[in-house]
């Protein structure tokens, strides 16, 4: 059966799933078959025991959402590559949905790195390394929006 996690209490190691059939099922940490703790609103697949408990609880990953996140991440890479520090600003503000304050510092650093392009050879190398760094960071921020608040100035 499938359903969504309504909640999970880490201290007791128990949680509740709302099944697609409209019923609620209790489960324990031992029945959670994924890495990490269960998260609220996550879609799951599970079996039901004779006493109405959920067992063998697995997270159901939505392939369409993952493909969309990957596409948006690749768009962030392209924007950053072609537009430099402006691409960093747009990628973080629009695609990663970071607040303006969190996008200013990385954009300013990328701008300073862009100025180094005026130095022949050495500046070009530093510029390419910096742009590649921000392409990777922007990609990671877009495909993992939950992590964007943990290290907002990187």
C-alpha positions in Angstrom: 0.0 0.0 0.0 1.1 3.6 -0.4 0.6 6.7 1.7 2.3 9.7 3.3 4.1 10.1 6.6 2.0 12.3 8.9 4.8 12.6 11.4 7.6 10.8 13.2 8.8 11.2 16.8 12.5 10.6 17.0 12.6 10.4 20.8 10.1 7.4 20.8 11.0 6.0 17.4 7.4 5.9 16.3 5.4 7.5 13.5 2.1 7.6 11.7 1.3 7.0 8.0 -1.9 8.1 6.3 -2.7 5.4 3.8 -4.2 6.0 0.5 -7.2 4.1 1.8 -7.9 6.9 4.3 -6.7 4.9 7.4 -3.8 5.7 9.6 -1.1 3.2 10.4 1.6 3.3 13.1 5.2 2.3 12.4 8.5 2.1 14.2 12.0 3.1 13.4 12.8 -0.6 12.9 10.2 -0.8 10.1 11.8 2.2 8.3 13.9 0.7 5.5 15.7 3.9 4.3 18.7 5.7 5.5 18.1 8.6 7.9 14.9 9.5 9.8 11.5 9.5 8.2 10.3 13.0 7.1 6.8 14.4 7.2 4.8 14.5 3.9 7.1 11.9 2.3 5.3 9.4 0.1 5.9 5.8 1.2 5.1 2.3 0.2 4.5 -0.2 3.1 2.9 -3.5 4.1 0.3 -3.9 6.8 0.5 -6.5 9.6 -2.6 -8.4 10.9 -2.8 -6.0 13.9 -2.9 -2.9 11.6 0.8 -1.8 11.9 2.8 -0.6 8.9 5.9 -2.6 8.2 8.6 -2.6 5.6 8.2 1.2 5.0 10.1 2.5 2.0 10.2 6.0 0.5 8.7 6.3 -2.9 10.8 8.6 -5.1 9.0 10.5 -7.8 11.0 10.2 -11.0 9.3 13.1 -12.7 10.3 15.5 -9.8 13.9 14.2 -9.8 14.2 14.7 -13.6 12.7 18.2 -13.2 15.3 19.1 -10.5 18.1 17.8 -12.7 16.9 19.8 -15.6 16.7 23.0 -13.5 20.2 22.2 -12.2 21.5 22.0 -15.8 19.8 25.3 -16.6 21.6 26.8 -13.6 24.9 25.5 -14.9 24.3 27.0 -18.4 23.2 30.4 -17.0 26.3 30.5 -14.8 28.6 29.5 -17.6 27.2 32.0 -20.2 26.4 34.9 -17.9 29.1 34.6 -15.2 28.4 36.4 -11.9 25.0 37.6 -13.2 24.2 33.9 -13.9 25.2 33.1 -10.3 22.8 35.7 -9.0 19.9 34.6 -11.2 20.5 30.9 -10.5 20.5 31.4 -6.8 17.7 33.9 -6.6 15.3 32.5 -9.2 16.1 28.8 -9.5 17.3 27.9 -6.0 14.9 30.4 -4.5 17.4 31.8 -2.0 16.7 35.2 -0.4 18.4 38.2 -1.9 20.7 38.6 1.1 22.1 35.1 0.6 22.8 35.7 -3.1 24.8 38.9 -2.7 28.0 37.5 -1.2 28.5 34.7 -3.7 27.6 37.0 -6.6 30.1 39.6 -5.3 32.9 37.0 -5.0 32.1 35.7 -8.5 32.3 39.3 -9.7 35.7 39.8 -8.2 36.9 36.5 -9.8 35.5 37.8 -13.1 37.7 41.0 -12.8 40.7 38.7 -12.8 40.1 37.8 -16.4 41.9 41.1 -17.2 45.1 39.5 -16.1 46.5 37.4 -19.0 46.8 33.7 -18.5 46.9 33.5 -14.7 43.7 35.5 -14.5 42.0 33.4 -17.1 42.9 30.2 -15.2 41.5 31.7 -11.9 38.4 32.9 -13.7 37.7 29.5 -15.3 38.3 27.7 -11.9 36.0 30.2 -10.1 33.3 29.9 -12.8 33.4 26.1 -12.7 33.2 26.2 -8.9 30.1 28.4 -9.0 28.5 26.2 -11.8 28.9 23.2 -9.5 27.6 25.1 -6.4 24.6 26.5 -8.2 23.7 23.1 -9.7 23.8 21.6 -6.2 21.7 24.4 -4.7 19.0 24.0 -7.4 18.7 20.2 -7.1 18.9 20.3 -3.3 16.8 23.3 -2.2 16.7 22.1 1.4 20.4 22.4 1.7 20.5 26.0 0.4 20.0 27.5 3.8 22.8 25.5 5.5 25.7 27.1 3.7 24.3 30.2 2.1 27.5 32.0 1.5 29.5 29.3 -0.3 
